[in-house]
């Protein structure tokens, strides 16, 4: 894992803390997202799909049955390690002849010709892109007339930054002095964090219109859910080890790394003693907002 770039390390290991059950639970939540993004892309037999920021191939591989034997899926990502991972999977699945792999950023798709694809998809990509308007311009450029754009983005501005007494939805008032050090450590490590919270659903609509899309749809989903209700729904018991060994995004350290680097031994012990029981009994309030946007190039 140490030879892989930060994007591959996170997607393949760090986002679920190396915990197989946590990974399974995460995929369970991502499959409906994949299905909705693909539904909004309205793929048909023979289509060419460009999946921007393909990551581990969640959407791109899901699209292959939809475009059929005569269709093609272009896997695009800034991470060559992730493209290599997807290419290896495609070879194992015997679908390599219908796949193309392009290393590119969302803001520079110059490797893809103008008016050359039927659909463009992305999932949780724009949060890492500084030049979001340029990315939409590129999506529009590569689409054929009649082509569809379908994206999913978390609207992190809804829940972050959290109030000082909250951390991951947990009330941390009794250890607020320790949480301050942890928040400062995250801020120090994530120089590009502003790109994750500097837009909302209205901005997405504006970006799409400015790029040239005249037909644009957006669906916003907002949830404020106490953890106890997720417990009653029968979701898996939270793992403390996965909690501290996972990172919230590819640019962030894990809690375990922060505890080792930024907390004294006594502070780390106090942090664990207070927060671990809350994590394992789901004593949090999850606040989230996500947006699905789809548009047509007329």
C-alpha positions as CSV (number, residue, x, y, z in Angstrom):
1,X,0.0,0.0,0.0
2,X,2.8,2.4,0.8
3,X,3.8,2.7,-2.9
4,X,0.3,3.9,-3.9
5,X,-0.8,7.5,-4.2
6,X,-3.1,9.1,-1.6
7,X,-6.2,8.6,-3.7
8,X,-5.7,4.9,-4.1
9,X,-4.6,4.4,-0.5
10,X,-7.8,6.0,0.7
11,X,-10.3,4.3,-1.6
12,X,-8.8,0.9,-1.2
13,X,-7.9,1.0,2.5
14,X,-8.0,4.1,4.6
15,X,-11.7,5.1,4.1
16,X,-12.8,2.0,5.9
17,X,-9.8,1.6,8.2
18,X,-8.9,-1.8,6.8
19,X,-12.1,-3.2,8.3
20,X,-13.9,-5.7,6.0
21,X,-17.2,-5.2,7.8
22,X,-16.9,-1.5,7.6
23,X,-16.1,-1.8,3.9
24,X,-19.1,-3.9,3.3
25,X,-21.4,-1.5,5.1
26,X,-19.9,1.4,3.1
27,X,-20.5,-0.3,-0.2
28,X,-24.1,-1.0,0.8
29,X,-24.7,2.7,1.1
30,X,-22.9,3.5,-2.2
31,X,-24.7,1.0,-4.5
32,X,-28.0,3.1,-4.4
33,X,-25.9,6.2,-5.2
34,X,-24.3,4.4,-8.2
35,X,-27.7,3.3,-9.4
36,X,-29.3,6.7,-9.2
37,X,-26.4,8.4,-11.0
38,X,-26.6,5.8,-13.8
39,X,-30.4,6.1,-13.9
40,X,-30.1,9.9,-14.4
41,X,-27.5,9.4,-17.1
42,X,-30.1,7.5,-19.2
43,X,-27.6,5.1,-20.8
44,X,-28.6,3.1,-23.8
45,X,-27.1,0.2,-25.7
46,X,-24.1,1.3,-27.7
47,X,-23.4,4.5,-25.7
48,X,-20.0,5.8,-24.8
49,X,-19.8,6.9,-21.1
50,X,-17.0,9.0,-19.6
51,X,-16.8,8.4,-15.8
52,X,-14.7,11.3,-14.4
53,X,-12.9,10.5,-11.2
54,X,-13.7,6.9,-11.6
55,X,-11.9,5.9,-8.4
56,X,-12.3,2.2,-7.8
57,X,-14.7,1.9,-10.7
58,X,-18.0,1.8,-8.8
59,X,-20.0,3.7,-11.4
60,X,-18.0,2.7,-14.5
61,X,-18.3,-1.0,-13.9
62,X,-22.0,-0.6,-13.1
63,X,-22.4,1.1,-16.5
64,X,-20.9,-1.7,-18.6
65,X,-24.1,-3.9,-18.6
66,X,-26.1,-0.8,-19.6
67,X,-24.0,0.2,-22.6
68,X,-23.9,-3.4,-23.7
69,X,-21.5,-5.2,-26.0
70,X,-21.3,-2.4,-28.5
71,X,-20.9,0.4,-25.9
72,X,-17.8,1.7,-24.2
73,X,-16.8,3.1,-20.8
74,X,-13.9,5.5,-20.4
75,X,-12.4,5.4,-16.9
76,X,-10.9,8.7,-16.1
77,X,-9.0,9.7,-12.9
78,X,-6.0,11.7,-11.8
79,X,-4.7,8.6,-10.0
80,X,-2.7,6.2,-12.3
81,X,-2.7,3.7,-9.4
82,X,-6.6,3.6,-9.4
83,X,-6.6,3.3,-13.2
84,X,-4.2,0.4,-12.9
85,X,-6.5,-1.1,-10.3
86,X,-9.6,-0.8,-12.5
87,X,-7.7,-2.1,-15.5
88,X,-6.7,-5.2,-13.6
89,X,-10.4,-5.7,-12.5
90,X,-11.6,-5.2,-16.1
91,X,-9.1,-7.9,-17.2
92,X,-10.3,-10.3,-14.6
93,X,-13.9,-9.6,-15.6
94,X,-13.0,-10.1,-19.3
95,X,-14.5,-6.7,-20.3
96,X,-11.2,-5.0,-21.1
97,X,-12.1,-4.6,-24.8
98,X,-15.0,-2.3,-23.8
99,X,-13.0,-0.1,-21.4
100,X,-10.6,2.8,-22.0
101,X,-8.4,4.3,-19.3
102,X,-7.4,8.0,-19.3
103,X,-5.4,9.8,-16.7
104,X,-6.9,13.3,-16.4
105,X,-8.3,15.8,-14.0
106,X,-11.9,16.9,-14.0
107,X,-10.8,20.4,-15.0
108,X,-8.6,19.3,-18.0
109,X,-10.2,16.6,-20.1
110,X,-8.2,17.6,-23.2
111,X,-7.4,13.9,-23.8
112,X,-11.1,13.4,-24.7
113,X,-12.3,14.9,-28.0
114,X,-15.1,17.5,-28.2
115,X,-18.6,16.1,-28.8
116,X,-17.3,12.5,-28.4
117,X,-19.3,10.9,-25.5
118,X,-23.0,10.2,-24.9
119,X,-22.8,10.7,-21.1
120,X,-20.6,12.0,-18.4
121,X,-20.8,10.8,-14.7
122,X,-19.1,11.8,-11.5
123,X,-19.5,10.9,-7.9
124,X,-17.9,13.0,-5.1
125,X,-15.4,14.5,-7.4
126,X,-16.1,18.2,-7.4
127,X,-15.4,18.5,-3.7
128,X,-11.7,18.0,-4.5
129,X,-11.7,20.4,-7.5
130,X,-10.8,24.1,-7.1
131,X,-11.9,25.2,-10.6
132,X,-15.4,23.8,-10.5
133,X,-16.7,25.9,-13.3
134,X,-13.9,24.8,-15.6
135,X,-14.8,21.1,-14.8
136,X,-18.4,21.8,-15.9
137,X,-17.1,23.5,-19.0
138,X,-15.1,20.4,-19.8
139,X,-18.1,18.1,-19.2
140,X,-20.1,20.2,-21.6
141,X,-17.4,20.2,-24.2
142,X,-16.9,16.5,-24.4
143,X,-20.6,15.6,-24.6
144,X,-22.3,15.1,-28.0
145,X,-25.4,17.2,-28.7
146,X,-28.1,15.3,-26.8
147,X,-25.5,14.0,-24.3
148,X,-26.3,13.7,-20.6
149,X,-24.4,14.8,-17.5
150,X,-25.2,13.0,-14.2
151,X,-23.3,13.8,-11.0
152,X,-23.6,13.2,-7.2
153,X,-21.9,15.6,-4.7
154,X,-22.1,15.8,-1.0
155,X,-23.0,19.3,0.2
156,X,-20.6,19.5,3.0
157,X,-21.4,23.1,3.8
158,X,-24.6,21.9,5.4
159,X,-22.9,20.1,8.3
160,X,-19.3,21.6,8.4
161,X,-17.7,23.2,10.1
162,X,-19.4,21.8,13.1
163,X,-20.1,23.8,16.3
164,X,-17.1,23.6,18.7
165,X,-18.8,21.2,21.0
166,X,-19.6,18.7,18.2
167,X,-17.2,16.3,16.6
168,X,-18.5,13.9,13.9
169,X,-22.0,14.5,15.4
170,X,-20.9,13.6,18.9
171,X,-21.3,16.0,21.9
172,X,-17.7,16.4,23.0
173,X,-18.2,19.3,25.5
174,X,-16.3,17.5,28.4
175,X,-13.2,17.1,26.2
176,X,-13.5,20.3,24.1
177,X,-9.9,21.3,24.8
178,X,-8.6,18.0,23.2
179,X,-11.0,18.3,20.3
180,X,-9.6,21.7,19.6
181,X,-6.2,20.2,19.1
182,X,-7.6,17.5,16.8
183,X,-9.5,20.0,14.7
184,X,-6.3,22.1,14.3
185,X,-4.4,19.0,13.2
186,X,-7.0,18.3,10.5
187,X,-6.9,21.9,9.3
188,X,-3.2,21.8,9.1
189,X,-3.1,18.6,7.0
190,X,-5.9,19.6,4.6
191,X,-4.6,22.6,2.7
192,X,-7.3,22.1,0.0
193,X,-10.2,21.5,2.5
194,X,-11.9,24.7,1.4
195,X,-12.8,23.1,-1.9
196,X,-15.0,20.6,0.0
197,X,-17.2,23.2,1.7
198,X,-17.1,26.3,-0.7
199,X,-20.2,25.4,-2.7
200,X,-23.8,24.2,-2.3
201,X,-26.6,23.0,-4.6
202,X,-27.3,26.5,-5.9
203,X,-23.7,26.8,-7.1
204,X,-24.0,23.4,-8.9
205,X,-27.0,24.8,-10.8
206,X,-25.1,28.0,-11.7
207,X,-22.0,26.0,-12.9
208,X,-24.2,23.9,-15.1
209,X,-26.0,26.8,-16.7
210,X,-22.8,28.8,-17.2
211,X,-21.3,25.8,-19.0
212,X,-24.1,25.9,-21.5
213,X,-26.6,23.3,-20.3
214,X,-30.1,24.6,-20.9
215,X,-31.9,21.6,-19.3
216,X,-30.8,21.1,-15.8
217,X,-32.4,19.1,-12.9
218,X,-31.3,18.9,-9.3
219,X,-32.5,16.8,-6.4
220,X,-31.3,17.7,-2.9
221,X,-31.5,15.1,-0.1
222,X,-31.1,16.3,3.5
223,X,-31.0,14.1,6.6
224,X,-30.7,14.8,10.3
225,X,-30.7,11.4,12.0
226,X,-29.9,10.4,15.6
227,X,-27.7,7.3,15.7
228,X,-30.1,5.5,17.9
229,X,-32.6,5.3,15.0
230,X,-29.9,3.7,12.8
231,X,-29.3,1.2,15.6
232,X,-33.0,0.3,15.6
233,X,-32.8,-0.1,11.8
234,X,-30.4,-2.9,12.4
235,X,-27.2,-1.5,10.9
236,X,-23.9,-3.0,11.9
237,X,-22.4,-2.2,15.3
238,X,-19.8,0.5,14.9
239,X,-16.2,-0.5,15.3
240,X,-14.0,1.7,17.4
241,X,-10.9,0.4,15.6
242,X,-12.4,1.2,12.2
243,X,-13.5,4.6,13.5
244,X,-9.9,5.7,14.5
245,X,-8.1,4.0,11.6
246,X,-10.2,5.5,8.8
247,X,-9.9,8.9,7.4
248,X,-12.8,11.1,6.2
249,X,-11.2,11.9,2.8
250,X,-8.0,11.2,0.8
251,X,-6.3,14.4,2.1
252,X,-7.0,13.8,5.8
253,X,-5.0,11.8,8.4
254,X,-6.7,9.1,10.5
255,X,-7.7,9.8,14.1
256,X,-5.2,7.3,15.2
257,X,-2.4,9.2,13.4
258,X,-3.5,12.5,15.0
259,X,-3.6,10.9,18.5
260,X,0.0,9.7,18.0
261,X,1.3,13.0,16.6
262,X,-0.7,15.7,18.3
263,X,-2.0,14.5,21.6
264,X,-0.1,13.6,24.8
265,X,-0.5,10.1,26.1
266,X,-2.8,11.4,28.8
267,X,-4.9,13.4,26.3
268,X,-5.2,10.3,24.0
269,X,-6.3,8.2,26.9
270,X,-8.9,10.8,28.0
271,X,-10.1,11.1,24.4
272,X,-10.6,7.3,24.0
273,X,-12.2,6.9,27.4
274,X,-14.8,9.5,26.6
275,X,-15.5,9.0,23.0
276,X,-15.3,5.2,22.5
277,X,-18.5,4.4,24.5
278,X,-20.3,7.1,22.5
279,X,-19.1,5.6,19.2
280,X,-20.0,2.0,20.1
281,X,-23.5,3.0,21.2
282,X,-24.2,5.4,18.4
283,X,-24.7,8.5,20.6
284,X,-24.4,11.0,17.7
285,X,-26.6,13.0,15.3
286,X,-25.7,12.5,11.7
287,X,-26.3,15.5,9.5
288,X,-25.9,15.2,5.8
289,X,-26.9,16.8,2.5
290,X,-26.3,15.4,-0.9
291,X,-27.2,16.6,-4.4
292,X,-27.9,14.7,-7.6
293,X,-27.7,16.9,-10.7
294,X,-28.4,15.8,-14.2
295,X,-28.4,17.9,-17.4
296,X,-28.7,17.6,-21.1
297,X,-26.6,19.3,-23.8
298,X,-29.1,20.5,-26.4
